[in-house]
């Protein structure tokens, strides 16, 4: 007889899952509180923070450059036929600037960072947990949470906004090359139309979103890796779960921020 079909047992299993979900939420809350507590307490791991800046920021530049440039070219090319129908191809710089600054640059940068950096952090911390290197750091009087978690969260939080701004520049450059080749628009004219279309709120909101996205990516990746278990299998799950969870949360945060920014524009 299948015991899972027994109503009392089924209710018990559902209750256990609900309890586990609340326990996980509490664990995440404690993890976040520990990050903020350790972030502003001594000693500060400046050398490791700089090392993570390099890992998150500088080593992401080739992929960000290629992706941002392609986005600028492709989005411009795809938008041209629709605007040409109304004889409004001169609006291309304005349209591209709004699309890239408001949505594409923060999202694309965050997704690339989650895929490249998030998986790396999850796998790295997971392997350190499995091989008991984190336990060894605790024995040697080193705070592993501050050294491993806080430095990486701080790096993703600060570097994702900078990478986002770089994505904007590269994307606009790709768009300009496409517009210049087809409409013979000068660089000055292109940039004037770009800056006329965007406002301070657009740029400021994108930077704030990128800060939130960066913190989410770093926190989730560190959480999954730091509490990894079940041997080498857990390391793979930590890396995969870091990417999937971070990207889902980034999209949810984008949806929420869209509603907030829309309300601010209507005020």
Secondary structure by P-SEA (a helix, b strand, c coil): ccccccaaaaaaaaaaaaaaaaaaaaaaaaaaaaaaaaaaccccaaaaaaaaaaaacccaaaaaaaaaaaaaaaaaaaaaaaaaaaccccaaaaaaaaaaaccaaaaaaaaaaaaccaaaaaaaaaaaaaaaaaaaaaaacccccccccaaaaaaaacaaaaaaaaaaaaaaaaaaaaaaacccccaaaaaaaaaaaccaaaaaaaaaaaaaaaaaaaaaaaaaaaaccccaaaaaaaaaaaaaaaaaaaaaaaaaaaaaaaaaaac
